Amino acid sequence: MSDTNARHSSSASELDSSAEQVARVYAQAILEAADRKGCCDEVLDELHVLATEVLPKVPAARRVFDSPRVPLEQKAALIDRITAGRMQPTTAHALHVLARHNRLGIVAEVADAARRVADELAGRHEAVLTTAVSLPEDQQRQVVADVERQLGVSLAASFAVDPSLIGGLVIRVGDTVYDQSIASGLASLGGKLHRRTINEIQHGRDRLTSA
């Protein structure tokens, strides 16, 4: 890597880190306000929906949120249109605060940070569970419950799929990785998922043969 590329990479990393830190400060303030109003879950859900569903589907609104050139009055009017009758007053107020400080462009980062802070306060550990095949929601819930019982912790879990995964299940909690070769209590669970993968492959072959 050239010196120029190295400096660019370092600069981008520093900017990402700075944005995360700023987002966390706003997230903590938003959660404190929501806690006083007794609407933490609602505010978390509304911020998540705004960041992952509303703004991606409405590019014009995304551009208004992102642009430092758009007047505050225009941003405030847009926030009122988006939130009126749909979101908690606390959520609307949080967006107005972000607008006044020219931070609406990091609303997605704030939503993610708020969820992480809420999980930390509730004693939930962020975890990624990787399986060889995609699992339906009911099986995901069962896997999370089994893993929580085996590890003795509460998890804020997300799922990923890696078809090349032979063992059936790999769990990352923070910086710690568990699989059936490390956490023996999870071996049977990983084995069940591995057998499910084999059964699905065999079922697919049978369907092709019959076709």
C-alpha positions in Angstrom: 0.0 0.0 0.0 1.4 3.4 -0.9 1.8 6.2 1.6 -1.1 8.1 0.0 -3.4 5.1 0.2 -2.3 4.4 3.8 -3.0 8.0 4.8 -6.4 7.9 3.1 -7.3 4.6 4.9 -6.2 6.0 8.2 -8.1 9.2 7.7 -11.3 7.3 6.7 -10.9 5.1 9.8 -10.5 8.1 12.0 -13.7 9.7 10.5 -15.6 6.4 11.0 -14.5 6.3 14.6 -15.4 9.9 15.2 -18.8 9.4 13.7 -19.4 6.4 15.9 -18.4 8.4 19.0 -20.6 11.3 18.1 -23.5 8.9 17.4 -23.1 7.2 20.7 -23.3 10.6 22.6 -26.6 11.4 20.9 -27.8 7.9 21.4 -27.3 8.0 25.1 -29.1 11.4 25.3 -32.0 10.0 23.3 -32.3 6.9 25.5 -32.2 9.0 28.7 -35.0 11.2 27.3 -37.0 8.1 26.2 -36.5 6.4 29.6 -38.0 9.4 31.4 -41.0 9.2 29.1 -41.2 5.4 29.4 -41.0 4.8 25.6 -37.5 3.4 25.0 -38.7 0.4 23.0 -40.9 2.5 20.8 -38.2 5.1 20.1 -35.6 2.4 19.3 -38.0 0.8 16.9 -38.9 4.1 15.2 -35.3 5.1 14.7 -34.5 1.7 13.2 -37.5 1.9 10.8 -36.6 5.4 9.8 -33.0 4.5 9.1 -33.5 1.1 7.4 -36.9 1.4 5.7 -38.1 5.0 5.3 -35.0 6.9 4.2 -33.7 4.2 1.8 -37.0 4.2 0.0 -37.3 8.0 -0.2 -34.0 9.2 -1.7 -35.2 12.9 -1.7 -35.7 12.7 2.1 -32.3 11.1 2.4 -30.7 13.9 0.5 -32.3 16.5 2.7 -31.1 14.7 5.8 -27.6 14.4 4.5 -27.1 17.9 3.0 -25.5 20.7 5.1 -26.8 23.2 2.5 -30.5 22.5 3.2 -31.9 25.2 5.5 -32.9 24.1 9.0 -36.5 25.2 8.4 -36.8 22.8 5.5 -35.4 19.9 7.5 -37.7 20.7 10.4 -40.7 20.7 8.1 -39.7 17.3 6.7 -39.2 15.8 10.1 -42.7 17.0 11.1 -44.2 15.4 8.0 -42.4 12.1 8.6 -43.2 11.9 12.4 -46.6 13.5 12.8 -49.1 10.9 14.0 -46.6 8.1 13.3 -43.8 8.4 15.9 -43.3 9.3 19.5 -42.8 12.9 20.4 -39.5 11.9 21.9 -38.4 10.5 18.5 -39.5 13.7 16.7 -37.7 15.8 19.3 -34.5 13.7 18.9 -34.6 14.3 15.1 -35.1 18.0 15.6 -32.0 18.1 17.9 -29.9 16.3 15.3 -31.1 18.7 12.7 -30.2 21.8 14.8 -26.7 20.4 15.2 -26.4 19.4 11.6 -26.2 15.7 12.5 -29.2 14.3 10.6 -26.8 12.7 8.2 -25.7 10.2 10.9 -29.2 9.1 12.0 -28.5 5.5 10.9 -25.4 5.5 13.1 -27.4 7.0 16.0 -30.1 4.3 15.6 -27.4 1.6 15.7 -25.7 3.1 18.6 -28.9 3.5 20.6 -29.7 -0.2 20.1 -26.2 -1.1 21.3 -26.4 1.1 24.3 -29.8 -0.3 25.2 -28.5 -3.8 25.0 -25.5 -2.9 27.2 -27.8 -1.3 29.8 -30.0 -4.4 29.8 -27.0 -6.7 30.2 -27.4 -8.2 26.7 -24.2 -9.2 24.9 -23.9 -8.5 21.2 -23.5 -11.7 19.3 -23.4 -13.0 15.7 -24.6 -16.6 15.1 -23.4 -18.1 11.8 -25.1 -21.2 10.4 -24.6 -23.2 7.2 -28.2 -22.6 6.1 -30.7 -19.9 6.7 -33.0 -20.6 9.6 -36.7 -19.6 10.0 -37.5 -17.2 12.8 -38.8 -19.9 15.2 -35.6 -21.9 14.9 -33.6 -18.7 15.3 -35.3 -18.0 18.6 -34.8 -21.6 19.7 -31.1 -21.5 18.8 -30.6 -18.2 20.7 -32.4 -19.7 23.7 -30.2 -22.8 23.6 -27.0 -20.7 23.3 -28.0 -18.4 26.1 -28.7 -21.3 28.4 -25.3 -23.0 27.5 -23.3 -19.8 27.9 -25.2 -18.4 30.8 -25.6 -14.9 29.3 -28.3 -12.8 27.6 -27.7 -12.1 23.9 -28.6 -9.4 21.4 -28.2 -11.8 18.5 -28.1 -11.5 14.8 -27.7 -14.3 12.3 -25.4 -14.8 9.3 -25.1 -17.6 6.8 -21.9 -19.3 5.6 -22.6 -22.3 3.3 -19.0 -23.4 3.7 -19.5 -23.9 7.4 -19.0 -27.6 8.1 -19.6 -27.5 11.9 -23.2 -26.2 11.6 -22.9 -23.3 14.1 -20.3 -20.7 15.0 -21.0 -18.0 17.7 -19.2 -14.8 18.1 -19.9 -12.9 21.4 -17.8 -9.8 21.4 -14.2 -10.9 20.6 -14.8 -14.5 21.6 -15.7 -17.2 19.1 -17.4 -20.5 20.1 -18.0 -23.6 18.0 -18.6 -27.2 18.9 -14.9 -27.9 19.1 -14.5 -25.2 21.8 -17.8 -25.1 23.6 -18.6 -28.8 24.1 -22.1 -28.0 25.4 -23.0 -26.6 22.0 -21.8 -29.7 20.1 -25.3 -31.4 19.9 -26.9 -28.1 18.7 -24.2 -27.7 16.0 -24.7 -31.3 15.1 -28.4 -30.9 14.7 -27.9 -27.9 12.4 -25.3 -29.9 10.4 -27.7 -32.8 10.0 -30.3 -30.3 8.8 -28.0 -29.0 6.1 -27.3 -32.6 4.9 -31.0 -33.4 4.9 -31.8 -30.3 2.8 -29.1 -31.2 0.3 -30.4 -34.7 0.1 -34.0 -33.4 -0.3 -32.8 -31.2 -3.2 -31.1 -34.1 -4.9 -34.2 -36.2 -4.5 -36.4 -33.5 -6.1 -34.0 -33.2 -9.0 -33.9 -36.9 -9.5 -37.7 -37.2 -9.5 -38.0 -34.2 -11.9 
